[in-house]
Amino acid sequence: MSTFDVLQRYGTAALLKFAGAVALFLILHLVRIPLVLIARVLEGVMHRVDSYATRQATRPPQHPINHYFAYPATEGSTS
């Protein structure tokens, strides 16, 4: 069925509704593309931050944790 057949059978209003629906479909998909790209970039950044935080949290301490007493406590230990 061609465009002219649809126009003759259903009228101008039906043809305009169909064209509007197709245009809306295309616009929504064009708007969706940048949002998907932003989500993928955000996912990559969050993965890198998560792996950095995991590395920092699981690394053993390089300095004594208790800064007020000698480490290791060998002199005058009462335990």
N, C-alpha and C positions, 0 to 999 in steps of 0.2 A: 504494500500500500504506500503510495507516494504522499508527499506533503500536500499536494493539491487534492488528492482523494480524501485525506483526513479533513482538510479545510472544507470541502464540499459536504462531506457526510456529517461531521460533528460541529463545525462552525469555528469561527475565529477564537472564541473564548477557550475552547478546548485545546486548540493549537498553541495559544499563548501560555496556558497552564503547563502544557507538556514542555514547551521551550523553557519556561521559567524553572521547572523542576530539573531539567538537564543542566541549565546554567547554575543553579544552586548546588547541584551535585559536583560540578566541576570546581566551583569556587571553594566549597568545603574541602575538597581534596587538595587544592592548591594552598589553602591555609594550613592544612594538616602537615604538609611536608616540612616547613621550618620548625614546627613544634616537635616533630619526630626527631629531627636533627639535633635540636637543643636537648631533648631528653637523652639521646645517645651520648652527646658530649658530657652532659651532667653525670651520666652513669659512669663514664670513663674516669672523670675527675674524682667522683666519690670512691671508685675502686682504688685509685692511687692513694687517696687520703687514708682509706681504711687500711691498706697494706702498710703505709708509713706508720700509722698509729699502732698497728699490731707489732711491727718491728721494734718500735720504741718501748712498748709495754713488755715485750718478752725478752728484751736484752738484759743481761745481768748488770747490776750496778757496777760502775767503774771506780767509785769512791766510797769511803765509809758512809753508811747511812746515818749513824749516830755521831753527830759533830761535837757532842759535849764530853764524851769520854774517849779514851784511847782505843784504837782498833788495831788489832785484837787486844782485849784487856788482859795483860799478863802481870802487871804490877798491882799488888794489893787487892787481888781478886778475892772476894769473900764467898764465892759460890762453890 
